């Protein structure tokens, strides 16, 4: 989510929506065949927080609604108040960051 402009990889909701529109033909072609949707950021109200830096994308909810993947994995939030797993329709939403485990695991395999 865009919050301080110090990185080219911070996207506003509008910018993410434009990226979605660009990918829409491919998403529709592969609809119902997408098994896993992986993102750094969570979807809006699915494991996010209210502050700007940790707010999820509404666009991702649209993608989940359109493609109906079996799993959605995000790894942005490490806070204990965020549920590790939850369901959204038929999609299992998983916060892949678990108390620093992701950082230790990924850094040992580089």
Number of C-alpha atoms within 10 A of each C-alpha: 19 18 14 9 11 8 9 7 9 15 16 15 17 12 14 18 17 13 13 17 13 11 11 15 11 11 17 13 10 12 16 13 13 14 15 16 18 15 13 14 21 28 23 18 13 23 25 24 17 10 9 13 15 18 21 24 22 18 20 22 18 15 18 21 14 14 20 22 21 19 18 25 20 20 17 18 22 17 14 9 10 14 15 16 14 15 13 15 12 12 18 15 26 20 23 19 18 14 12 9 11 13 11 10 10 9 8 7 6 5
